[in-house]
Amino acid sequence: MILEHFLLSVNETNCYVIACSDTNEAAVIDPGEWNDQISSFLSEHGLDLKLVLITHSHHDHTGGLEALKKEWNVSVAASPGGTSTDRELADGDIVEVGNLRIKVLETPGHTEDSLTFVIGCDVFCGDLMFAGSVGGVSDQESFDREICSIRDKILPLGDDMILHPGHGPATTVQLERIFNPFLIP
């Protein structure tokens, strides 16, 4: 698998390009903005952009969709009712990009439409959680859903899983299980 990280100026949002190294088919995760650097990376590596995956509908994760769709003829996959969604995703769905199998997890909390994408040992969790923290929420009920999503869906994936959040550095399930103050029992 090819994995490239881009730090976007919009709220320092992480955008990821993933690609199948066998077929060169690619997907972009959370294009908060669309810029020449990302487009150039796709072109320079001969990648065929097939899909955009959205972890949640906040503008800092979706703001580049229209520019991206204008430049590339690409489908958008997200939760039902998501921004410019061509394919609605649900818990347990498998999305294929080349030979990559991407498992979809519904992980509500930060937003009701939050999704997490799992590819091998890589977990793209949007704003569900960050290194040493969890996503911001507006009320206790949302916070409880968020912690439940993390405990029921993310932690069971295994300690070696690499978490790629919507903001900040990557981390692992093990580090978050041990050090994240929101997850310590």
Steps between C-alpha positions, in 0.01 A plus 500: 500500500607854428416747778571873481404761758425864422457767766241749374491860608132481589520439878813294438286213378661173396419377151618158386559341161492123500570289194532139398862449397393218261238694301581867577133559584475763774266663748518828690381513860364833630589766242445804719644699214628405158840624399769457237721302736246217530413508130869497407566204730226300324632591154870451579434151635265403216211445738147460373272675750184291531338605826478758775427375852354738757532430874241766591326797344680793667629756249864461604473140372281561194582853381705383202237267355367728226847594373609136515192380311552772241858387433443123530191303407471325834230361729453602863422240767373610842223452754144532370410862437863604494638783289490420125469128576484264203525184708351467848703292740390299803666305779674188370509607136810411303623751243755390243765720343707279275596205721454698821206397714380783718271410788248764607416552867221728617651693792255769613594747767690797361218512244210265437636425152856412612661208319833327549684322217723199568757382247729229629666648810407860409195662660372834367281629783428863407423706811381205711829502688846652493836424658422546870149632453157450346297713261309800624130454567219731604332295774539208738290266286731555200806450721357171629436382141854599404660305787274204422609510132866505603464219756272281286646556153856638518666341804400143400687542169823426687791681658715504185245692295620843384247778551502780241285779647343801330740734682838453665749214489437131448490274803421137581216325676748384764623851578144631526389208717785575742536878491179661373341653813151464352541123468660414832239322714 
